[in-house]
Amino acid sequence: MPSSANKLAAARQVEMIVRQLETLSTFPQVAGNALRLLTAEWPPENSEFVEMLKADPALSARILSTASQQIGPAAEQPLSIEQAVEVLGSEQIRDAVLSVRVFQAFEIPAAEQEEYDFRHQLALHALATACAADQLAQEALPAPLRSIAFSAGLLHDLGKLALLEVMPKSFLQMVRHAQSEGVSLIGIEQHHLGLDHTTIGKRLAEKWNLPRPIQTAVWLHHSDTEAMAAHIPFIEVASLVHLADCLARKAEIGVSGSYDTVEEALLTAARVRLSSDLLDRVFSELPERVQNLSRRLGLHTPAAARHYYGAIHQTAAELARLNLDLSQTSRQFQIKSRQVELLDQFLGRVKPQDTLESLAFHLAYVLSDAVQGAVCVLLQTDLGEPSVCCFTVDRQGKQYSALLQLPAGKTVAARQEKEEFSVRIIDAELDWFFDKFSARLNPAISYSAPLAVPGFRLGRVIFELAQADRLEMTAETIGPLCQAAASVLQTADVARRNLELSERLAEVLGNLKMARRQIAQMEAIHSVAEMAAGAAHELNNPLSVISGHAQLLASSETDPQRQQELRIIQERTEEMAQILKDLMSYARPAQPEKHIHSVLDLVNEAIRRTCKIHNLPQMAVRLEGLDSLADVYVDFEQIVEVLTHILLNSLQSYPGENGPIRISRTPLQPPSGAAFSISDQGCGMDPKTLANASKPFFSARPAGRRRGMGLARAQRLLQVNDGSMMITSRVGKGTTVTITLPGT
């Protein structure tokens, strides 16, 4: 498994990338309709244009963010799209809409079709959740919160949309992983990224200053809201959005990226005190409502790129006028901003919701303006961390963030009683930095200055200064700025640490439900073990007596019919004894004796035993990539038994019971250990059979079948070996069993 330090570093890297997002992307047909409406008479009617803003995640988030930032503290209260439009002026709305990026404005390349299709399905799921939340809110939420329920449902998967923007290929791979295992996407994200889309969405919602009820819904719509009901403001909105999300998934409108069951989650209805009649009505009306909204947005419009081109042509004249006005305004702003002192510039940029990263970029931008060169802010807020955060603004004003590993013995932070502020020329201590960043900062004209508070230096700033004769004046000018910025950055770091602790608490509470389920499962297995032990104790002796007497009577009986009946009695008693033995073996398997083995050795031995059981000279099996798998740490006999049970089931799915069977390496491998799949092209299983396939004594075979302990026994042995098994199947298409085994 990845170390905690590596997972933390990965999580911070992902968070840095996501936090650079300024907007989400919308579809070209939506952008085209928006451009068309922007050229209409202003203000727009309160129907078509506002409905479009309300139903598209990218436009909705941008409008709410712009309005919330203008309102300030009032954004703590619910703010609907209708209210946001009333708050903003026509130019602000136009600027906000035009600033939203357009995904695939040109024809879609074949390589990006999967991303486009998933975006489309995720948009439909967001619409379905929003519609369901809007209807449910009329009964479940107090009047002030009802108007924001639609937006909360629409933006509840803000983190998924952000991940799809910044790392589409990796995110789609995680979705496919969740689909193949039939689990929630959250666990897959936490495993690969160190955090999940709810935390990412919450951070982004905070950066964009979205209304607090929406932030809560984005963050906690997958959590155990009942446990937190007394502590988190607007938790009822998150609970309602969770229920709406479940209804949308149950209605199979769009795709959410999670594939766990929603039936248990629908019990949330009891918490929000909604009747089953209301849920049934919302569920039945949901497809039509979503279809109507998607048509208004233009999501089903063919030739989306041409539609967008036409809208651009219509708005060209208007945009030219707006761009001219914007250029004149920008020039005036630049002239005035140059007259303001550096400290005032920095403090003017600071907002209550700013994070450590955004504050570092504020400082870098102000310094870059002052020195007329590239600037990098290096932060190491904890002396124990082996890495340093780098926030760079280059000569063109572009920003970059990175997390760098420090060389052994190097640091940019220090504990000290007092450090006088001084600017010095770059020396050999920063060679490690310029090995990576010489393309963005020229070491020949670069200088460094400390970022320190009393008792602690938390980093340095490195900046270019082409005119050496300005060094003394520059040092005096930026000194108060660096000292003030260091205090602000340290305060933000303390706030970040407290925030991480609160998020960790929410994550722990959210995992309680899963833990309770696992405990219940173990208690059930323990009950089976106790029952089996009692049954074996009470029944084995009577069964032995019955079997012995039947055998004795049969040996002295001369009537052939009675002899046959006595033999049947003996066989049935022996079968009952074997059932008890199988039950005990399932409930209390032997403790594994683990050693290091290759997957190929385990598979070959299982194939040999399967052929022996079936009296086959050889089996139609194809092995692919097993020799490249990592070694595993398991009990050899138990895992071979697992594989044998699975191979026997695969053979029995064919009429001739001989194959073919394919055993191959899976594309996605665990950090430690190995994963591979066993696939057949047999009769397959329907959903009901698949759901019960690994339960004890279940079998889809007709009368005269075996007892159905094979897959149940296999799953139990995998559990005691710290492995796992996931089964996918389609009737008439075959079955695939994916097995994951632990490493050392």
N, C-alpha and C positions, 0 to 999 in steps of 0.2 A: 504493500500500500504506500502511496506517497506520504512523505513526512509532513508534519504540521507546518514546518517552515516553508516547504515547497508549495503546499496548498495555499498558504497565506500569500506567498509571492505571486502565485498564479492568479488568485482572486484579485489582488491589487492591480496586476497588469490588465486584467479584463476590465476592472472598474475604471482604470485610467482611460482605456480606449473608449468605453461606452460614454464616459462623462464628456468626451469631446463632441458628442452629438449635439447639434443645435436644433435639428428638426428630424422627424421621421419622413419617410418617402410615401408619396401617394401614387395612385395609378394614373397613367396618362389620360384615360377617359374622364376620370374625376377632375384632374387638373384642367382638361379642356372645357368641361362644363363650368368650372369655377371662373376661368378666364372669360368665357362667354357672358356669364352673369355680371362680372366686374365691369364690363363695358356698357351694361344697361343703365337706365336712369337711377340715380342715387338719391335717397337711400333705397335699397332693394325692398321688395315686398317681404312680409314676414313669413313667407311660405317656402318657396323653392330654394332661395339662397341660404336661408338660415337652416333649413332641413339638411342641405348638403354639408354645411359646416358641422352640424350636429352629428351626422352619421358617418363621417370619415375620421379615423383615428388621428391621422397626421394633421388635418385642418383643425380638428377639435382641440387637440393638445396645444397647437400653436395659438389659437384664439384665446383659450383659457389661460395659458401662460402669459400672454401679452396683457390681458385684462387684469390678472392677479398681480402682476408686477406694478401696474399702474395704481391699483387700489391700495396695495401695501398691506398693513395689518388687517384690513377688512377681508382679505382673502382667506382668513381663518374660518369665515362663515361660508355656507354653501353658495356656489356661484355657478349658475347654469349658462348654457350657450346663449340663450335669449338675453339674459342679463349682461353677459360679456359684450354682446353686440351693441347693447344700449350704452355701455360704459365707453366703448371705443369710438373714435371718430372714423370717418370714411377713409382717410389716408392711412390710419393705423391698421384698419382691417385689410385694405389693399396690400400694404407692405407685408403684413403677416401672411396673407394667402400667397403672395408672390414669392415669399422666402421659403416656402415648403418645396422640398426637392421632389422631382418626378422620377419614378422608377421605370426604366425601360421606355424612354420616350421614343425610341426607334424600334424597328421590328425586333422581335425576341429571337436571339440566337438559340440554336438547338441546345447548346450546353447550359443555357440558363433557363430552360423551360421548366425544369423541376422547381427552381426557386420561385419563378413567377406563379406556377400552379399552387405552391404552398402558401405564398403571400395571399393569393386570391381566396384559398380555403380558410386561412386564418382571419381574413377580413370578414368573411361570412360568419365565422364563429363569433367574432367580436360583435357583429350586428345582432346575432341571435341572443347573446348574453345581455346586450343593452336593451333589446326589446323585452326580454323576460324580466329584467330588473325593473324596468319602467312600470310594467303592469303590477308586479308584486309589491312595488313600493307604495302603491295607492292604498294597500291594506296593511302593510307591515311597518312603514316608517312614519314618523311625525311629519306634519305638513311642511316644515322648513326644509326637510331633506328630500322630499319627493322629486323636486325639479332636477336634482343632480344625479338621481339614480341611473338615468340613461347613460350619462357621460361616464359614471363610475364603472358601469358594465362594459362600455365600449373600450375603455382604456385599461381594463383590469390586467390584460396581458401586455402592458407597456414594455416589460423587460424582455419578453420574447421578440417583440417588434424591434427593440434596440439590438439584440443579439443577431437578428436576421439582417440588420443594416451593416454591422461591423464585422461579422464573421459568418457569412451565409453558409459556406461549405461545412464548417465545423458544426454549426447549429443544426443543419439538416442531417448531418451524420448522427448527432445526439438524438434527434427525433426518430430516425430510423432505428436506433438502438432501443429507445423506449418502446417503439412499436413491436420490435422483434421479441422483447421480453414481456410485453403487455403490462407495463408499469407506468407510474407517473413520471413526467419529464423532470420533476424537481430532483429526485434522487440521482438521475443521470447527470444533470447539470452540476450538482454538488460534487459528484465524483470526479468530473473532468475539469471543472472550473474553480472549485473551492467555494462557490456560492451559486445561488439559483436565481431564476428570473424574477422572483418576488422581491429579493433584496436589490437586484439591479434596477428593477422598475421603480422601487421606492427612492433610490438615490437619484434617479433621473427625474422623477416627479418633484423631488425636493429642489433639484437644480433649476427646473423650469418653473418652480413656484406654483405648481398646480394646487387647487383648493385642497384643504386638509382632508375632507371626506374621501376624495379620490386617492390621495396618498395612502390613506389607511386601507382602502379597498385593494389597491395595487399590492400593498405589502402583505396583508393578512388574509387574502381570500382563500388561501390553502391551509391556514392555521386553525388550531382548535380555539375558535373564538369564544366558546362558552367559558373556557378557563380564564380568559383575559377580559371578560365583559365588564368587570368593575374597574379596570385600570386604563383602558385605551379609549380616547375620545373617538366617536363615530364608528365604534366597533360594529354597531348594528348594520352599517352600510356594507362592511366587509362580509358579514354573515349573509346578507341578502344577495350580494354579488356571487358568493360561493354557491348559493342555491340556484341562481340564474345560470351560472356556468354549467352546473350539473344538468339542468333542464335542456340547455343548448346541446350538450354532448349527448344526452339521451335521445334527443330528437335527430341527432346525426346531421346537424346543419354545419357545414364547414368542418374544419379540423383544428383541434386545439394543440396537438403535439403530445398530449398525455393519453395513455391508453389503459389506465387502471379503471376498475369498475366504479360506477357512480351510484349504484343502488343504495349502498349504505350512507353515502353522503347526502342523499335526498332526505334523510331523517332530520336534516337541518330545518325542515319545514316545521317540525314540532317546536323548535327553539324560537322561531319568529312568529309562531302562533298563526299559521296559515292553514286554511281548510284544504282538504284533498280535492274538493270541487274546484277551488280556485286554481290549484296546481294543474288539474286536468284541463281546465279551460285555457290557461296560459300555454300549456303544452300543445293543445290542438290548434291554437291560433298562431303559434310561432312561425311555422313555415311560410304562411301567406304574408305575414308582416315583414319578414326578412326579404322575401321575394320582391315586395313592393318597394322597400327601401333600396335594395341593390339595383333595381331598375332606375330609380331616381338618380342614384349615384352614377349610373352608366357602367357598372361593373360587367354587364353582359353585352356591352356594345362591341361589335366586331370591328376590326381594323382600327384598334385603339390609337396607334401611332398617327394615322391619317386624320383621325378626329382631333388629336392634339395639335397637329400642324395647322388645321383649319382655324382652331381657336387662337393660335399664336398670330396668324395672319390678321384676324379680326381685331386683335388688341394691340397690334404693332404701333399704330399711331398714338394710342393712349399711353402705352408704355414709354414711348419716346418722350412725351411731355413729362411724365412722372420721373423719368431718368434725368432729364434736364433739371427739374426742380431739386431732385435728390443731390445731383452734383453741386449745384449752387449752395445748398444747405450744408453739405459735407465740407466744402471749401471754407465757408464761414466758421463752421465748428472747429476745423483744424487751426485756423488763424487765432481764434479765441483760446483754444485749449493750450497753445504754446505759451500763453501769457500767465498760465496758472502755475503755482509752485508745485514741485514734485510730490511733496507730502500731501497737499490738497488733492492732487490727481489720484494718488493711491487710496486715500480715505474716501474719496468720492466714488471709487469703484466698488468699495466693500459693501456687501449686502448681508443682512442677517442670515440668509441661507447659504452663504459661501462656505465651501469646503477648503481643506488644506491645499488641494490641487488648484482650485480656482483662484485662491489668494496668491499662490506662488506665480501663477500666470499673470495676475494683476500686477504684481511687483515687476515681473520680467518685461511686461509691455511698457510700464512707466519708465523703467531704466533704459530700455531700448530707445525710447523716444528721447531721453536725455543725452545718451552717449552717441546716438546715431550709428548704432552697430548691433550685432547679435548679442544676446544675453542668455545665460543659463543659471538657473537657481538650483543648487544642490541641497537636499534636505536629508538629514539622518536624525530623526527625532528620538531614537533609542540607541544608546551606545552599544547595546548587545546585538543589534541587527547587523548582519553581514552584507547588507545591500544599502544602496542610496537611491533616492528618487531624484530624477533629473527632469526639469521643466524648462524647455528651450524655446525662445522666440528668435528666429533667424533674421537675416538682413532684409528679407522680403516681408517680415511680419507673420510668417507661418509659425504655428506652435506645434511642438512635439513633446511627448512625455515618454519616459522609459524608466525601468527599474534595473539598475546595474549592480552586479556583484562586485564588492570591494576586494582588491588584492589583499593578500595576507599582510597584516600589520598596518594597513592604511585606514584612515578615518577622516571624516570632515567635521565631526562633532567632538566636543571635549568638555569636561567639567573643570571649571576654574573660578577663582574668586572674582576676578575682574579682567576684562579684555578691552584694551583701548582700541577704538575703531581706527583702522588704517587700511589704505589701499596699497597693494604691493604687486610687483611684476610677477608673472608666472614663473615658478621654479620647477625642479625635478619632481616635487611631491605630487604634482598633478599630471605627470606623464601618462598615467593610466587613463585619465579622462580624455586627453587629446588623442590617444590611440584610437578611440571610438568616435570622437566628435570633431576632429580636425577639419572635416568637410563643412561643418556649420559654424565653427569659430576658428579664427586664425590665431594660433598660439604666439606668433611674432608680435601681435598688437593687442594681446589680451592681458587683463589684470584681474585680481581677485580681492574680495572684501568679505569680512565676516558677517554672519547673521547671528547675533548673540543677545541673550538676556542675562541679567545678573546671575552668575553662578553656572551658566551653561551656554555653550556655543552649539546651535542646532544645525549649522550648515554654512555654506558660502555662496556668494554670487560671483560668477565669472562673466566679464563683459569685454567687448572690443572697444578700443579707443584709438582711432587712426591718428589723431593729432596729439603727440606726446606733450606738447606745451600746455594742453588743457588738463593735465593729470591733477595738479594741485587744486584747481578750482572744482574739478569734477569730484574729487575726494571730499571736499568740504560740502558740496551740494548734496551728494547722495548719502552722507553719513546719517542725518536724522531719519531719512526715509528707511534705510536698512535697519536701524535700531527700532523704529516704530513697527516696521513690517515683521521683525523677529518676534516682538511681543504678540502681535496679532496672530502670527503663524503658530506660536506655542499655544495660545488660547484655543485656536481651531483644532490643534492636535489633541488637546485634552478633551474637547467636545467630541472629536471623532472616536476616541477610545471609549468614552462613555456610551456613545451611540452603538458601537460594535458590541458592547456588553449587553445593551438592551435588546439588540437584534439576536444575539446568541440566546438570550432568555426566551425570546419569542420562538426561536427555532427549537429549543428544548421542549417548550410547551407543545409545539406542533408535533413533535416526535412522540409525545406521551401516548397518543392514540395508537400509533403503530406498536409501541412497546406493550400496551395493554393487550393488543391483538396477539402478539407473539407469546405473551404470558398465558393467555387463554389457550392457545394452541398447545403449549407445553403441558399445561394442566390437563388438557384433553388426552394427550398421549400418556401422561402419568396415570390418569384414570383407567385408560385401556390396559396399561401394564398391571395395575392393581387388580382389575377385573380378570385379566388373563391368568395372573398368578393364583387368584382365588379359584377360578374355574378349573385350572389344571390340578390344584390340590384336591378339590372336591370331586372332580369327574374322572381323573386318571385311574384311580383305584377301582371305582365301579365299572369303568370301561374295560379295564384289564380283566375283571371278574367275568363280565359279559362275554368278552372275546374268548377267554379261556374255556368257559362253559360251552360256548357255541362250538369251539374246536373239538372239545371232548365229546359232546353229543354227536357231532358230525362223524367222528371216527367210529362210533359204535352204532350209528344209524344205518339201516339196510335199505330204507325207502329212498330212492334217488331224488325224488322231489323234495323230501324233507332235508336231505343232505344239502341240496342246492340252497334251500331257504336258510339253513344254518350258516352256510358259507357267506351268503349275502349279509347276515347279521354280523359275522366276524369282520367282513370287509368294511361295513359301515362304521363299526366301532373303531377300527383302525383309522378310517378317514376322519372321524371326529377327533381322535387323538392328534392327528397330523394338523388339523385346523387349530387346535390349541397351541401346538408347537409353532406354527406359522405366526399366530397372533403374538406369542411371547417373543419370537424373533424380531417382529416388527417393533413392538413396544420397547424391548430392552435388548438392542443389538450389542454385540461384544464391543468393548473398547478397541478402537483401531490401533494397530501397531504400525506407526508411520515410518517410512523410509523414502529416500529420493528415488524416483523411477522416471523413465522416459515414457511419454504418452504412446509412442509407437510400440513399445514392449507390452503395455497394458492392452492396447487394441489387438495386437496379434494373438495374445493369449486368449482374449475373449472370442475372437473369430475361431480359434482352434476348438474351444469348448462348445461353441454354438454348433459347429459342424459335427462334433461328436454326439451332441444331444439329438440332432436332427438326422444322424446317420448320413451326412453328406460328404462325399469325397472332397469337395471344395465348394465355396460359396461365391456367388457373383457379387463381389465387393470391390470398390475402387477407393484407394487411399490417396489423398491429395494434401501435400504440405505438412504432414504430421512430423516429419523429421526436423522441421524448422521450429517446432514448438519448444518452449522452455520446459525444463524438468519440473516434476510436481512432487509434493511431499504428502503421500497418502499411504493407506494400508493396501498393499498389492492385491490380496485376495478379495477384499471387500469391493474395490473399484472394478476388478475383473468381473465379479458377480454382477455389479451394476450394468456394465457394458453388455454382458451376456443376456441379461433380462431385456435390455433395449433391442439388441439384435434379434432375439427370439420374437419379440413383438413385431419388428419390421418384417421378418420372414413370414409371420402369420398373416400379414396384411395382403400377401399375394396368394392367388389361387394355387400356384404350384409350390409356394413356400420356399423359394430359392433366390429371390431378389429381382432386380439389382439393388444394391445398397451403396451409398456414397458416404465416406467418412472423410471430412475435410477440415482444415484450419479455418476459423472464422476471421473475417477482416479486422474486427475490433478485439484486441487482446487486453487482459487485465494487467495492471502494473506488475503483479507478481503471480506466477502460475501460468496456466494455459487454458484456452477455450477452443472447443472444436464441436462439430455438429455431425449427427448421424441422420441421413436422409433416405427415405424410400419413396417410391412412386406407386405405392399400393392403394388400398381402398380409401384410406384417410378416415377422419372422424368428423362428425357433426359437432356443433358447439356444445351441446349437452353432454355428449360422450367425452369430449375434450376436457370439459370442466371437472369430470369425475374420474378421469383416467388414472390419476395417481392416488385414488382413495382405496383403502384396504377392501378386499373382497368385491371390488367392482370389475365387471367385464361386460363388453358388448357382444360377446360370443353367445350363441344359442345354448339350449339345454345340453348338458353333457360337457360344458366348458370346464376349464381349470378354475381355481378359486379366485383369480384376479389379484394375487398378491405381488406380481412381478414388478410393476412400476412403483407400487407403494413401497415395496422393500427397497427398490433402487433409490428412490428419493430419500428414504430414511437413512440408508448407508451413506449417501452423499452428504446429508446433514451432519452426521457424526464425523465426517472427514473434512468439514468446513468447505464443502463444494456446493454446487447448485445445479438445477436442471430446469430447462424451460422448453415447453412443447408447443409447437404450432402445427396445425393440420387443416386440410380442406378435403371435403368429401370428393373422392374420385381423383384427387391430385397428389395425395401422399402426405407423409408426416415427417417433420424435422424435429429432432431432439438436440438442443444446444446444451452442452455440458461445460461447466467451468470448474477447474480443480486448482487448489491453492499451491503456491510455491513455498519455499522455505522461509 
